[in-house]
Amino acid sequence: MKIEEVKSTVRAQRIAAHSHVKGLGLNESGAALPVGGGLVGQSNAREAAGIVVDLIKSKKMAGRALLLAGPPGTGKTAIALAIAQELGNKVPFCPMVGSEVYSSEIKKTEVLMENFRRSIGLRIRETKEVYEGEVTELTPIETENPMGGYGKTISNVVIGLKTAKGTKQLKLDPSIYESLQKEKVEVGDVIYIEANSGAVKRQGRSDTFATEFDLETEEYVPLPKGDVHKKKEVIQDVTLHDLDVANARPQGGQDVLSMMGQLMKPKKTEITDKLRMEINKVVNRYIDQGIAELVPGVLFIDEVHMLDLETFTYLHKSLESPIAPIVVFATNRGRCVIRGTDDITSPHGMPLDLLDRVLIIRTLPYSISEMEQIIRIRAQTEGLQMEDSAITTLSEIAGQATLRYAVQLLTPAYQMCKVNGKTIIGPDDLKDVHGLFLDAKRSATFLTERNNKYMV
């Protein structure tokens, strides 16, 4: 008898630079654990970020700004992503880099405003009349084509829905039948149909059809309770940018000129301030009526020193607007010239009046023991096995070069380890790849020694 294990059909996640970050790693009292949530060290920075998360959750920090300042490779981006993990997926988090504002298609201030609007969520609660239940029957009724010819058309579709309380048979419009086909609805699926719009949503397969032989791809849901025809509260999460784009898209006609106009349009179009003000009025009206709730999210601007004086001035206005998100800046610069000026030097490359409005969190270089812990976490995340002596060797390399360089050596070292017929990375494998590749410091030394061999 042959027995084979059924493999999961869930796709493997790609491992990125910060895949190991799961949160800030704080205990119940808000103190930082030595190792927690994928983060190591930086206790003061993590505890300060924890206070910021509490303020964001209590909606007391909208329109405020935070600056993560520290040398390269000290975990500024990791802390920002940990803040996003702590807030959860219901709070908008929009990451961008300072250099993104320089576009040949739209203005710098427009790029900033777009990202500001992406960072502000709107939770809309609507009570809708719906027909919900498990599909027991799905029969399209065909009639002769009124236009003539041999083909037949669907005049209506008869669908049977069943809940724990009862059953109901519905006669639907042929346009709803198209929606049923798009959602790939079959007998045994649990669906709901909105009474007003006719929109169809497939929720999953009824759990009465679940057997031990089915694969994991199908999601099973319980049989709905109550009547088939009911009122249901539907919650939708959108961002203000989604509303801007939906209302800015022109509804062109079908004539040749308007179709050519659509083709000739550039890829990106600027959304006018007038349209945004109108959308803000509607949003405020919804909030006053209790239909919607504003969810201020987080806008993370990395390499903030890449912004120029004009965009910094625009940030002042945006931060003081009634609808504003929490802005988190990050920079690795000390005192430097503000971009867009010739001689104005400022801490972190930011104007002093903007620095006066932000709370600054400082990140410090890691110790050798902390680097060991980070390397251990990264190896575990990437599914690599390492000897303890190899981890010590790699942390020493990180001390001489940088932590980023050391982490990048992990995968090449594993490849070298496989070539040598081993499965566990040893110190010799790391020394071999360290000899093959150069870090920034050794490369700079090499250039200084052999500068006359290179083109000027």
N, C-alpha and C positions, 0 to 999 in steps of 0.2 A: 504494500500500500504506500502510495506517494503522498506526502503531506507538504504543502507549500504554504508559507506565511504570506498573507495578503499585505502588501506594502501600502502605507498611507499615501493618498494622492495629494496631500498638502505640500505645496511647494516650499523648498528650503529658502530661508531668508538670506539675502546678501549681507555679508558682514562689512559694515562701514567703519569709519574712524571712531565713531562714538556709539557703536552698537551696544557696548557694555554698560552705558549709562542708563540706569533705571529710576533714579531719583536723587535727592540730596543726601540721603543716608543719615537722617536725624532721628533721635529717640523721641519719646512722648513729650519730654520737657523742652524739646527744641535744641538740645545739645548735639553736636556732630559726633558720630561714631568714628573711631580711627579708620575703619574701612566699612563702607556702607553704600548701597545703591549704585555700586560700580565706581564710586569716587574714593580717593585716598587723600588724607591730609587736608590742607586748606580749611582748617576748622572754623576760623573767624569768618572767612568768605562764605562758607556753606551755611553757618548760623545766621549771618546777615541776610542771605538769600532766602532762608526759611521764614524770617520775619516779613520779607517782601511778599512771599507766597501767601502768608496769612492775611496781609493787607489787601492783596488782589482778590482773594476769595471773599473777603468781607466788603469788597467794592469801595475801598477807601483810598485807592492809589491811582485812580484814573487821571490821566493828564500829567502824571509825575514821571521823572526820568531817573535812570540808574546807570552808573558807569562802572564797568569791570575793567580795572587797569592793572597791568602786570607785564613782566617780561614774556617773550614768546615761549610757548610750551608749558604754561603754568595752569592750564585748565579753565580758561575764561569761557570758551565756547561750550565746554563740557558742563560748566555750572549753569549757563543759559539754557542748554537743552534739558538739564535736570529740573530747572524751574518749570519748563514746559511739561515734563513728565509728571511733576507734582500737581500741576493744575488740571491734568486730564485732557482727553480729546474733545471735550465740549467747549473748552475755552480756546478761541483762535490764537495761534502762534505763527507769526509771519517772519521768517528769517531772511535777511538780505545783507549784501556787502556794500560798503560805501561807494565802490566804483560802479555799481549798477545804475546810478543816477545819470551817468553820462551816456546818453543815447542819441543817435542821429535822427530818430523818428519823432520823439516827443520831448518836451521840456524836462529839465532836471526836477523842477518843483512838482510836475505832474507825476513823475515816477514815485516821488516821496509820498504824495497825497494818495496815490493808488495803494501803496503798501500800508499807509495809515488806515485806509478804509477796509483793507483786507483783515486788519487786526481788530476790527470792531464787529462783534457778532450780534445778531438779533434773533431771539428765540420767540417764534410766533406760535401762539396756541389758538387753534381753531376747532370748533365743534361742528362736525359734519355728519350728515345723514348717510349711512352706509348699509350695504347688504353684505354680511360676512358669514362665511361658513365653508364647510367641506363640499367640493363639487361632487355631486352624485350622478349628474346627467349633463351632457354637453352635445346638443343636437342642432346643427344648422339647418334651417328650412329653406329649400331652393324653390325658385319660381322661374318662369320663362323670362328671357331677357326682353325688357320692354323696347329696346332699340332694334330688335330683330336679330337674326343670326341663329346659329346652332347652340351657342353656349347658354348656360343658366347662371342666374345671379342669386345671391343669398338675400332673401327679403328680411329675415330676422333669425335670431338664434334662441333656442330654449335651453335654459340652464337650471339645474336643480341644486339648491344649497341646503346643507344640513348642519344644525348646531345641536348641542346637548339638550336644548329645550324643544326643538321642532324642526320641520323642514318647510321649504317654500320653493315654488317653481316660478321662474321669471322669464319674460319674453323681452329680449334685448334688441337694440338697434344693430344693423350690420357693422357700423363703425366700431362698436364695442367688441364685436367678434374679431376685428383686426387687432385690437389691443390684447385680447385673450391669446391670439396666435403669437404676438410679439413677446408676451410674458411666458409663452410655452406652457399654458395651463392645460392640465389633463385631469381626468376623473381621479379623485383621491387627493387633489391639492387643496390647501386652505387659502382662500383668496378673500379680498374685500373690494367691492365696487362702490365708488362714490355716486350717490343718487343724483347730485346736481350736474357734475361734469362728466360722469361716465368713465372716469379714470379707473383702471384696474391695477391692483397690486397683489402679486403672488407672495404670500408669507412663508410658504414651505409646504412640505408633504405632510399629510395627516399622520400622527404617530401610530394610528391603528394599522398602518401599512409597514411599520418598521419591523424588520426581521434581522436575525443574526447574520444573514448571508449578504446584506446590503453593504455597499462601500460607504466610506465616510463623506463622500462628496455631497450627499443629500442632507438637507437640514430638516429635521422632523419637528413639527409644532403640535401642541395639543388641540383637540376639537374645541372650537369657540363655545363659550357659555352664553346664556341669554337667547333672545330672539334673533332671527336672521336679519330683520330690519331694525336697526338701532341707531342711536346717536353716539358718536365716538369722538374723543378729543385727540386731535392729531397735532403733534409738536414738530415744527420745522426749524432747523438751525441754518441760517444764511448769514453772510457777511454784508456789510454796506456796499462793498465793491460789487458783489453779485447783483444787488439791486441797481447800482449805477449802470453796469454793463447791460442788464436786461432792458432798462429804459432808454439807453443811448443807442441801441441797435435800430437803425432806421428800417421801417417797413416799406420797402420799395414796391413799385407796381410791376406788372408783367410785360410792359412795353420794352422795346429794344433799348431805348435811351437809358432807362432806369437800370436795366440789367447790365449795360456797359459801364454805368456809373459804379455799380457794385464791384465790378472787376477792377476798375481803375483805382479804387480806394486803397490807401496804404494799409499795411498789416495792422498798425495800431492807430486808433483815433483818440484824440483827447476828449475827455468828458468835461463839459463846461461847469463852471461854478454855479451857474443859474440852475442847472439840472440837479446838482448836488444839494442846493438849498431847498429845492422843491421836495426832494426825497427826504431830507431831514425834517421838513414840516410834516410829511405823512408819517414818518417814523415816530415823531414826538406825539402826534395825535393818537397813534396806536398805543403808545406807552401810557398816555393819559387815560385811555379807555380800558386799559388792563389787558388788551389783546396781545401785546408784545412786551418783551423784557430785553433791555440792553445788556449785552455781555461784553464789557471792555476786556480785550485780549492783550497780547504782548507783541510789540514790534521789536525785533532784535536786529540792530545794525552793527555788524562786525566791521573792523577796520574803519572806524568812524573818522579817523584822521584823513581819509581819502575824500571826504566832503569838502566843498569850498565855502567861502564866506557867505555867498548868496544862499546856499542851502541851509547853512547854520542859522541865518536870519529867518528863513522860512520856517525852520523848526520851532522858533520862539512862538510864532503865530499859531502853528498847528497844535503845540502843547497847551496853549491857553484857550483853545476852542472848547465849546461846551461838550461836544462829543469827541473824546480823544482816548487813545489806548494808553497802556503803560509802555514806555520806550526804554529798552535796555541797550546801552552802547557798550562796545568793547574795543580796546586799543592796546597795542604793545609799544607805543611811542612814549618817550620822555618829553623833554622840552624840544619843540621843533616849530618850524615856520608854518603858519596856517595856510592851507592851500588857497590859491586865488589872491594872495598878497605877496609882496616881495620882502618885507622886513618885519612883519608882525610875528614875534615869537611868543608861544604860549605853552603851558603844560598840556601834554597829550595832543597837541595840534588842534585844540578847541578854543573858541573865544572865551574870555574870562566871564562874560555875562551869562553864557550858557552853562559853564562849569559851576557857576554860583547857584544854578537851579537844579543840579543833579546830586544824588547821593552816590558817593564813590566807595566801591568795594575793592580792596587791594588783594591781589593774588601774589604769592611768594614762590620762589624756586623750590623744587622738591629736594628732599634729602635723599641719600643713597638708599636708605631702608624703604622710603616711600616709593622710590623708583622700582625697587624689587617687587613690592606689592602690586604696582601698576602693571609691570611686565607679566607677573603671575596671572592677573585678571585677564589681560589681553590674550595670553596663550590659551587660557581656559575658554575664552569667547571664540577663538579661532579653531578650537578643537585640537590643539597641539600639546604633545607631552614633552616636558623638559626635565633634565636632571637639575638638582638643586645647585650644583656647581656651575651649570650653564646659566642659570638665572643670576647668580653672583657675578659671573663674567660679563653678562649683558648689562647689568646695572653699573659695572665699572666703566664699560664702554659709553653708557649713557652719561655718566659723570664727566668723562673726558670730552665727549661730543655733545649731543643733545638727546633728550628722551624720545623725541619723534624719530630721529635716525635709528635709535636702538629698537624701537617698536617695528620699524620698517624692515629690520634685519630678520624678524621672526620667520616670515614665509620663505625667503631665500635660504635660510638656515635649514628649514625643514626639507626643502628640495635637495639640498646638499646631503642631508641626513639620509634621504631615500636613495640617493645615488650610491652612498656608502653601504647600503643594505641594512640600515637601522630604522627603527620607528620612534625612538626617543632622541630628542636633540641634546647633544653633548657640547662641552666647551670648545672642542676642536672644530666642530661644524661652524660655530659662531666666529672663531678666529679665522677660519678659511674665508667666509663671506665678508668679514671685516677687512680682510686683505684685498679682496676683489673690488669692493666698493669704497668710495671716498665720502666722508662727511664734509660739511661746509668749511670747517676749520682746517682740516688737512688739505683740502683743495686750495684754499687761500694761501697756505704756506707753500704749496707746490708751485702756485703761480708766481709768488714773490721770488722764489729761488730761480725759476726758469722764465722770467718775464720777457727776456730778450728773444725767446724762441717763438713767441706768439705775435700775431698781427696787431698793430695798434689801431 
